[in-house]
């Protein structure tokens, strides 16, 4: 048992260390601002618990349906075997719970620091990123291309809905990762946790930008070039309910100018955590079944397009996020290999051997 516990500490230890650093930094940054980092982490924990329960119920319903379609005589029993296939000891269960708890605290710390970023750093990279976008595409703005391809209101609304689904899928992914094989769980959660601090906080501070939707409001160079984009997005909601993106952009901006700090507030564009996390999904499932491999890759591409189309991000925000997430994923794998976490006959990132009693899903 002690040997198993020491093995899990190889990844739980660094993740817990990152969590402690993130939380202490959030406490330090929020000191004297009237914002309680602890309260924000608590709010994230409550939201995570609620969305986690909903995601767990959804996952159970999907698995039950899959087994029923396969004409499994005991779909609920089979689902239980799948859920418990990688929870064969108290140590593995504890490691999963610790890893999940750490990600909750890290997201809360990230949320607190993201809100207060403008107090310590001006948004001064928007003009450079807008110019970089045009340079990449021969003088054409990326949003002009996406709105040329997805020109209808219906297409914009579909992209808006898919982009909004990123939030519940975030919690679903953590649950799936926590129930995966030890190596996959360790690499995913370690990469997931590191991304919030390295990309979401350090990256956002060093490359502070607000995004196309706010470029004009902050007086960025070329900010007026995005006015036609915002007019199109507002027009997509005329005569019907506004786009989720437009409503949230307004909410976040009002909170920003009034310094109304609270749960899920804050403005930051580079690097895009939406794009970073969807890249993580694609990397984590790249060695899985073709459906999962190409499905997650397609999802990452759709989120990249939607982030530009809806005015949230510059194209370079997503590309930098992809590169940063790939680097973190590689570093996590290299660390686990060097630390000896992976079994000798199981390479990091390769499909692991499933217990005979557990049906293969990936």
Secondary structure, DSSP 4 states (H G I P E B T S, - for coil): -HHHHHHHHHHHHHHHHHHHHHHHHHHHHHTTTT--HHHHHHHHHHHHHHHHHHHHHHHHHHHHHHHHHTT-TTHHHHHHHHHHTT--SHHHHHHHHHHHHHHHHHHHHHHHHHHHHHHH-----HHHHHHHHHHHTTT--HHHHHHHHS-SHHHHHHHHHHHHTHHHHHHHHHHHHHTS-HHHHHHHHHHHHHHHHIIIIIIHHHT----HHHHTTTT-TTGGGGHHHHHHHHHTTTTSPPPHHHHHHHHHHHHHHHT---TT-----SS-HHHHHHHHHHHHTTTS-HHHHHHHHHHHHHHHHHHHHTTS--HHHHHHHHHHHHHHHHHHHHHHHHTT-S-TT--TTSPPPPPTTS----
